[in-house]
Every structure is written in structure tokens, then in C-alpha cells.
């Protein structure tokens, strides 16, 4: 793992795979609350869904990958 500060990434970093670096809204409303996403393949194909806003530790699925984004940090749960 390599940790880089935002804005100090080398030009050949992952932006090439994303068709170049584009501006984004860092003050967007969605950054003001914590979001929980579930990554699953239980239906035979990969899906990502957002859980409701009232979630707790019991919502972390043991057989899936969960992503918790609080607007400042992203946490990954490998079930």
C-alpha cells in the first residue's frame, strides 16, 4: 500500500484508467453524512447497493464486502 496526499499523485497514476483527471464537487451534500454500501455476488453477478441511513454493526454482512464512507475516510469490511 502506498499513501499519497490528494493532489500529489503522479501523472501516470490511476487517472489514466479513468480517462483523465476531471474536476469534482468536494462540497457536495452527499459528503455531509455517512454512507454504507454492500458489495455482493449472491445473485451470481456483482452488485453494489447503498444501505439505509439508519445502520449499525449488525448490518455488516459476514459473506460480503461493506464500504463505509463518512465523507473524510473510507473503511472496508471484508466479511
JOHU-V82407 format. One record per residue. N is the residue number from 1. SS is DSSP state (H for helix, E for strand, - for the rest). OMEGA is omega in radians with two decimals (none if undefined). D_LAST is the distance of its C-alpha to the last C-alpha in Angstrom with 1 decimal. Layout:
BEGIN
n->(N & N)
ss->(SS & SS)
omega->(OMEGA & OMEGA)
d_last->(D_LAST & D_LAST)
END
This chain:
BEGIN
n->(1 & 2 & 3 & 4 & 5 & 6 & 7 & 8 & 9 & 10 & 11 & 12 & 13 & 14 & 15 & 16 & 17 & 18 & 19 & 20 & 21 & 22 & 23 & 24 & 25 & 26 & 27 & 28 & 29 & 30 & 31 & 32 & 33 & 34 & 35 & 36 & 37 & 38 & 39 & 40 & 41 & 42 & 43 & 44 & 45 & 46 & 47 & 48 & 49 & 50 & 51 & 52 & 53 & 54 & 55 & 56 & 57 & 58 & 59 & 60 & 61 & 62 & 63 & 64 & 65 & 66 & 67 & 68 & 69 & 70 & 71 & 72 & 73 & 74 & 75 & 76 & 77 & 78 & 79)
ss->(- & - & - & - & - & - & - & - & - & - & - & - & - & H & H & H & - & - & - & - & - & - & - & - & - & - & - & - & H & H & H & H & - & - & E & E & E & E & E & E & - & - & - & - & - & - & E & E & E & E & - & - & - & - & - & - & H & H & H & - & - & - & - & - & E & E & E & E & E & - & - & - & - & E & E & E & E & E & -)
omega->(3.08 & -3.14 & 3.13 & 3.03 & 3.13 & -3.14 & -3.12 & -3.13 & 3.05 & -3.11 & -3.09 & -3.13 & -3.03 & 3.13 & 3.12 & 3.13 & -3.12 & 3.13 & 3.06 & -3.12 & -3.12 & 3.11 & 3.10 & -3.10 & -3.11 & 3.11 & -3.08 & -3.12 & -3.10 & 3.09 & -3.05 & 3.11 & -3.10 & -3.12 & 3.11 & -3.14 & 3.09 & 3.07 & -3.02 & 2.99 & -3.08 & 3.13 & -3.14 & 3.07 & -3.05 & 3.08 & 3.02 & 3.13 & 3.12 & 3.10 & 3.11 & -3.08 & 3.11 & -3.14 & -3.13 & -3.10 & 3.13 & 3.12 & 3.11 & -3.07 & -3.11 & -3.07 & -3.12 & 3.02 & 3.14 & 3.11 & 3.11 & -3.10 & -3.14 & 3.12 & 3.11 & -3.14 & 3.07 & -3.14 & -3.11 & 3.10 & 3.08 & -3.09 & none)
d_last->(20.5 & 23.6 & 24.0 & 26.7 & 28.4 & 28.7 & 31.9 & 32.3 & 30.4 & 32.6 & 34.1 & 32.5 & 28.9 & 26.4 & 29.0 & 30.7 & 27.9 & 28.0 & 31.7 & 32.8 & 32.2 & 33.1 & 33.7 & 31.2 & 31.6 & 30.0 & 31.5 & 29.9 & 29.2 & 25.6 & 25.1 & 26.4 & 23.5 & 19.7 & 17.7 & 14.1 & 13.0 & 10.5 & 10.3 & 10.4 & 12.7 & 13.2 & 16.9 & 17.4 & 17.4 & 15.3 & 15.4 & 14.7 & 15.7 & 16.5 & 15.9 & 19.0 & 20.3 & 20.1 & 16.4 & 15.1 & 12.2 & 12.0 & 11.2 & 7.6 & 6.1 & 4.0 & 4.9 & 5.1 & 5.7 & 7.7 & 10.9 & 13.2 & 16.8 & 19.5 & 22.3 & 22.7 & 19.3 & 16.0 & 12.7 & 9.5 & 6.0 & 3.8 & 0.0)
END
